[in-house]
Amino acid sequence: MVTMESDSELEAGDTPPDFELEGVDGDTYSLESFADAEALLLVFTCNHCPYAQAKFDLLNELATEYDDVAVVGINPNDAEAYPEDSFEMMQEFVSEGKVDYDAYLRDDSQDVARAYGAVCTPDPFLFERRTSQRDPEGRATESGDADGEFRLVYQGRLDDALNPDDEPTRYHIREAIEAVLAGEDVGLEWQPSRGCSIKWKDT
């Protein structure tokens, strides 16, 4: 098992690369699928990694607690080399209740993980859906973002339990989500997530 820390090249304010990925429910998902959410938490994760498994419950809780936040898991691991990360096993994890996110998607080509600069599992990215600022007459101001466009507001650890057996004492992702839902800036320092390396296919 190779342990790595997140090191994405995406920066605060960046828009997320779009995707079309199949979910375990058989539907195809893109960013547009989550356009009604105020925030989008994309987590590159998998089935077999103990670091990822240690965050299943937290991600399940976030998906249940925050109606305005879409919690989406993306599994990019090479399923041929790691059969537990196959699409069928992803479906099994969901049917057994181990994974209960708003969507659990398969990045079989690994193109999406590369586009985001994901390197480990879990590797979380929190985006805020911003709407244009309006003047009193309803016109968009120059400083406003396009309506409904997601922007990166946090990338880093979910909590301060960096090892699978550690007990968290601080939940960074909750702080970030609460700030977004309150309409405040996310003032957290971006400290790297830690987990198993993404299992890239041989090319």
LINBEL-V433590 format. One record per backbone hydrogen bond with DSSP energy under -0.5 kcal/mol. NH is the residue of the N-H (numbers start at 1). CO is the residue of the C=O. Records with the same first field share a line. If there is no record, write none. Layout:
# LINBEL-V433590
NH->CO + CO
This chain:
# LINBEL-V433590
3->1
4->195
6->193
13->152
14->11
21->29
22->106
23->27
24->104
26->23
29->21
33->30
34->31
35->32
37->34
38->68
39->68
40->127
41->70
42->40 + 125
43->41 + 72
44->42 + 123
45->43 + 74
53->49
54->50
55->52
56->53
59->55
60->56
61->57
62->58
63->59
64->60
65->61
66->62
67->65
69->66
70->39
71->69
72->41 + 70
73->103
74->43
75->105
76->74
78->199
79->77
82->78
85->82
86->83
90->86
91->87
92->88
93->89
94->90
95->91
96->92
97->94
98->93
99->93
102->71
103->71
105->73
106->22
107->75 + 105
108->106
110->107
114->110
115->111
116->112
117->113
118->113
121->196
122->44
123->44
124->156
125->42
126->154
127->40 + 125
128->151
129->38
130->128 + 149
135->139
138->135
141->133
144->141
148->130
149->130 + 146
151->128
152->14
153->126
154->126
156->124
157->191
160->170
162->160
166->163
168->166
172->170
173->158
175->171
176->172
177->173
178->174
179->175
180->176
181->177
182->178
183->180
184->179
187->185
191->189
195->4
196->121
197->2
198->119
200->198
